[in-house]
């Protein structure tokens, strides 16, 4: 089984159970850290992995308003926990976002777009 590869990933997020909310963006996975975002939110967090499974947590924060759009996470700093599986160049995760007092399940799919190697000195 391979490690989670450091790199730039595209991410598609689909909120589950009755919500039609979704998002697409990019995420960098780098040595246990998560950094990324989309046109309205940025994400940061951490992860661990072992034997084809991974888990982590991240925080989502809105950085830009969209006129006439009411975001599910709008105006809130939202924490999320997740677990999932990974393979060479892709990963899937299921998680829960804590939005105010509500727990909102979601699924995300990641696809590696550019691997990151060691930084040249």
Phi and psi in degrees as GROMACS dihedral restraints (atoms count N, CA, C in turn):
[ dihedral_restraints ]
;  ai    aj    ak    al  type     phi  dphi    fc
    3     4     5     6     1   -87.9    20    10
    4     5     6     7     1   165.6    20    10
    6     7     8     9     1   -81.0    20    10
    7     8     9    10     1   163.2    20    10
    9    10    11    12     1   -64.3    20    10
   10    11    12    13     1   124.6    20    10
   12    13    14    15     1   -81.4    20    10
   13    14    15    16     1   134.2    20    10
   15    16    17    18     1   -64.3    20    10
   16    17    18    19     1   133.8    20    10
   18    19    20    21     1   168.3    20    10
   19    20    21    22     1  -178.0    20    10
   21    22    23    24     1   -96.1    20    10
   22    23    24    25     1   125.7    20    10
   24    25    26    27     1  -120.8    20    10
   25    26    27    28     1   145.3    20    10
   27    28    29    30     1   -82.9    20    10
   28    29    30    31     1   149.1    20    10
   30    31    32    33     1  -133.9    20    10
   31    32    33    34     1   136.3    20    10
   33    34    35    36     1  -120.4    20    10
   34    35    36    37     1   124.4    20    10
   36    37    38    39     1  -116.8    20    10
   37    38    39    40     1   131.6    20    10
   39    40    41    42     1  -126.6    20    10
   40    41    42    43     1   121.8    20    10
   42    43    44    45     1   -75.2    20    10
   43    44    45    46     1   143.1    20    10
   45    46    47    48     1  -100.9    20    10
   46    47    48    49     1   169.2    20    10
   48    49    50    51     1    56.1    20    10
   49    50    51    52     1    69.3    20    10
   51    52    53    54     1    93.5    20    10
   52    53    54    55     1   -17.6    20    10
   54    55    56    57     1   -92.2    20    10
   55    56    57    58     1   137.9    20    10
   57    58    59    60     1   -98.8    20    10
   58    59    60    61     1    14.7    20    10
   60    61    62    63     1   -68.7    20    10
   61    62    63    64     1   143.4    20    10
   63    64    65    66     1  -155.9    20    10
   64    65    66    67     1   164.2    20    10
   66    67    68    69     1  -152.2    20    10
   67    68    69    70     1   154.5    20    10
   69    70    71    72     1  -134.9    20    10
   70    71    72    73     1   141.2    20    10
   72    73    74    75     1  -167.7    20    10
   73    74    75    76     1  -155.8    20    10
   75    76    77    78     1  -129.2    20    10
   76    77    78    79     1   150.9    20    10
   78    79    80    81     1  -139.3    20    10
   79    80    81    82     1   139.6    20    10
   81    82    83    84     1  -104.6    20    10
   82    83    84    85     1   125.4    20    10
   84    85    86    87     1  -104.7    20    10
   85    86    87    88     1   122.3    20    10
   87    88    89    90     1  -146.0    20    10
   88    89    90    91     1   104.5    20    10
   90    91    92    93     1    49.6    20    10
   91    92    93    94     1    47.3    20    10
   93    94    95    96     1    88.8    20    10
   94    95    96    97     1     0.6    20    10
   96    97    98    99     1  -109.8    20    10
   97    98    99   100     1   148.8    20    10
   99   100   101   102     1  -120.1    20    10
  100   101   102   103     1   130.3    20    10
  102   103   104   105     1  -143.4    20    10
  103   104   105   106     1   136.0    20    10
  105   106   107   108     1   175.3    20    10
  106   107   108   109     1  -165.5    20    10
  108   109   110   111     1   168.4    20    10
  109   110   111   112     1  -172.9    20    10
  111   112   113   114     1  -140.7    20    10
  112   113   114   115     1  -162.4    20    10
  114   115   116   117     1   -71.0    20    10
  115   116   117   118     1   -14.0    20    10
  117   118   119   120     1  -126.3    20    10
  118   119   120   121     1   -17.6    20    10
  120   121   122   123     1  -133.7    20    10
  121   122   123   124     1   152.5    20    10
  123   124   125   126     1  -121.0    20    10
  124   125   126   127     1   154.1    20    10
  126   127   128   129     1  -125.3    20    10
  127   128   129   130     1   142.8    20    10
  129   130   131   132     1  -148.2    20    10
  130   131   132   133     1   148.4    20    10
  132   133   134   135     1   176.1    20    10
  133   134   135   136     1  -161.6    20    10
  135   136   137   138     1  -138.6    20    10
  136   137   138   139     1   161.5    20    10
  138   139   140   141     1  -150.3    20    10
  139   140   141   142     1   159.3    20    10
  141   142   143   144     1  -131.5    20    10
  142   143   144   145     1   160.5    20    10
  144   145   146   147     1  -149.9    20    10
  145   146   147   148     1   153.8    20    10
  147   148   149   150     1  -167.8    20    10
  148   149   150   151     1   132.5    20    10
  150   151   152   153     1    52.9    20    10
  151   152   153   154     1    44.7    20    10
  153   154   155   156     1    81.6    20    10
  154   155   156   157     1     2.3    20    10
  156   157   158   159     1  -121.9    20    10
  157   158   159   160     1   147.4    20    10
  159   160   161   162     1  -139.9    20    10
  160   161   162   163     1   159.9    20    10
  162   163   164   165     1  -148.5    20    10
  163   164   165   166     1   157.4    20    10
  165   166   167   168     1  -176.0    20    10
  166   167   168   169     1  -172.9    20    10
  168   169   170   171     1  -143.7    20    10
  169   170   171   172     1   150.6    20    10
  171   172   173   174     1  -148.2    20    10
  172   173   174   175     1   160.4    20    10
  174   175   176   177     1  -116.5    20    10
  175   176   177   178     1   136.4    20    10
  177   178   179   180     1  -114.5    20    10
  178   179   180   181     1   130.3    20    10
  180   181   182   183     1  -132.2    20    10
  181   182   183   184     1   132.9    20    10
  183   184   185   186     1   -74.7    20    10
  184   185   186   187     1   130.9    20    10
  186   187   188   189     1  -112.9    20    10
  187   188   189   190     1   -15.8    20    10
  189   190   191   192     1  -144.1    20    10
  190   191   192   193     1   136.6    20    10
  192   193   194   195     1   -81.5    20    10
  193   194   195   196     1   155.6    20    10
  195   196   197   198     1  -124.2    20    10
  196   197   198   199     1   120.8    20    10
  198   199   200   201     1   -61.6    20    10
  199   200   201   202     1   127.2    20    10
  201   202   203   204     1    80.1    20    10
  202   203   204   205     1     6.8    20    10
  204   205   206   207     1  -114.4    20    10
  205   206   207   208     1   130.0    20    10
  207   208   209   210     1  -104.9    20    10
  208   209   210   211     1   106.9    20    10
  210   211   212   213     1   -79.8    20    10
  211   212   213   214     1   144.3    20    10
  213   214   215   216     1   -57.2    20    10
  214   215   216   217     1   -40.3    20    10
  216   217   218   219     1   -94.6    20    10
  217   218   219   220     1     2.9    20    10
  219   220   221   222     1   -48.1    20    10
  220   221   222   223     1   126.2    20    10
  222   223   224   225     1    74.2    20    10
  223   224   225   226     1     3.2    20    10
  225   226   227   228     1  -115.9    20    10
  226   227   228   229     1   149.7    20    10
  228   229   230   231     1   -89.8    20    10
  229   230   231   232     1   118.6    20    10
  231   232   233   234     1  -113.2    20    10
  232   233   234   235     1   130.1    20    10
  234   235   236   237     1  -100.1    20    10
  235   236   237   238     1   145.3    20    10
  237   238   239   240     1  -135.8    20    10
  238   239   240   241     1   142.9    20    10
  240   241   242   243     1  -117.0    20    10
  241   242   243   244     1   149.6    20    10
  243   244   245   246     1  -148.8    20    10
  244   245   246   247     1   158.5    20    10
  246   247   248   249     1  -138.4    20    10
  247   248   249   250     1   157.2    20    10
  249   250   251   252     1  -179.3    20    10
  250   251   252   253     1  -164.2    20    10
  252   253   254   255     1  -125.1    20    10
  253   254   255   256     1   157.1    20    10
  255   256   257   258     1  -140.9    20    10
  256   257   258   259     1   155.7    20    10
  258   259   260   261     1  -140.0    20    10
  259   260   261   262     1  -167.1    20    10
  261   262   263   264     1   -71.2    20    10
  262   263   264   265     1    99.8    20    10
  264   265   266   267     1    93.3    20    10
  265   266   267   268     1     2.0    20    10
  267   268   269   270     1  -151.1    20    10
  268   269   270   271     1   161.8    20    10
  270   271   272   273     1  -154.3    20    10
  271   272   273   274     1   152.5    20    10
  273   274   275   276     1  -128.4    20    10
  274   275   276   277     1   144.6    20    10
  276   277   278   279     1  -144.1    20    10
  277   278   279   280     1   151.2    20    10
  279   280   281   282     1  -119.8    20    10
  280   281   282   283     1   137.1    20    10
  282   283   284   285     1  -149.7    20    10
  283   284   285   286     1  -179.3    20    10
  285   286   287   288     1  -132.8    20    10
  286   287   288   289     1   128.3    20    10
  288   289   290   291     1  -100.2    20    10
  289   290   291   292     1   131.8    20    10
  291   292   293   294     1   -93.8    20    10
  292   293   294   295     1   100.3    20    10
  294   295   296   297     1  -106.6    20    10
  295   296   297   298     1   100.2    20    10
  297   298   299   300     1    62.8    20    10
  298   299   300   301     1  -121.4    20    10
  300   301   302   303     1   -98.4    20    10
  301   302   303   304     1     1.4    20    10
  303   304   305   306     1   -99.0    20    10
  304   305   306   307     1   143.6    20    10
  306   307   308   309     1  -102.3    20    10
  307   308   309   310     1   119.7    20    10
  309   310   311   312     1  -115.1    20    10
  310   311   312   313     1   113.8    20    10
  312   313   314   315     1   -74.4    20    10
  313   314   315   316     1   149.9    20    10
  315   316   317   318     1  -147.0    20    10
  316   317   318   319     1   163.2    20    10
  318   319   320   321     1  -128.4    20    10
  319   320   321   322     1   142.2    20    10
  321   322   323   324     1  -135.7    20    10
  322   323   324   325     1   146.2    20    10
  324   325   326   327     1  -122.1    20    10
  325   326   327   328     1   130.6    20    10
  327   328   329   330     1  -116.9    20    10
  328   329   330   331     1   139.1    20    10
  330   331   332   333     1  -129.2    20    10
  331   332   333   334     1   125.7    20    10
  333   334   335   336     1   -65.5    20    10
  334   335   336   337     1   127.5    20    10
  336   337   338   339     1  -107.6    20    10
  337   338   339   340     1   -35.0    20    10
  339   340   341   342     1  -152.6    20    10
  340   341   342   343     1   119.5    20    10
  342   343   344   345     1   -73.7    20    10
  343   344   345   346     1   148.3    20    10
  345   346   347   348     1  -110.7    20    10
  346   347   348   349     1   123.7    20    10
  348   349   350   351     1   -99.8    20    10
  349   350   351   352     1  -173.1    20    10
  351   352   353   354     1   -61.0    20    10
  352   353   354   355     1   145.7    20    10
  354   355   356   357     1   -77.9    20    10
  355   356   357   358     1   130.8    20    10
  357   358   359   360     1   -70.4    20    10
  358   359   360   361     1   141.4    20    10
